[in-house]
Amino acid sequence: NWCCSPGRRVQSSKLGPTPPRLLSEEEYRLQGEVETQKALAELRSVCQSPEFSAWTTVSRIQSPKRFADFVGGACHVTLNEVSAHEREFGLASLSIDEQLFEEDDDDEEEEEENDNDSFAG
């Protein structure tokens, strides 16, 4: 047994690393939410630190009031941005995509029927 063990190690190292496990959609969404909240908290912390040059930053951004509200704890997106995102990427967009794909499928079926009719006639 002791003589086979090094061979097994060599063989397993030749196979390479195993690929990472893919996340489910729910795990991906949850990880995105958790990591976003951590990053936003870290950004707020940096912006509130004494070393942070607030005037330099404020002079470079388009909406200083919104930035100040964010640093004070307000949400990083507006209600309009949330609703625009929902319209584009939310559940409503999924049903629109499904309808588009269904229409494409119907068009393809009609084309196939027309092709079959032209061959039969």
Secondary structure, DSSP 8 states (H G I E B T S, - for coil): -TTTHHHHHHHHHHH---------HHHHHHHHHHHHHHHHHHHHHHHHSTTS-HHHHHHHSS-HHHHHHHHTT--SS-HHHHHHHHHHHSHHHHHHHHHHHHHHHHHHHHHHHHHHHHHH-
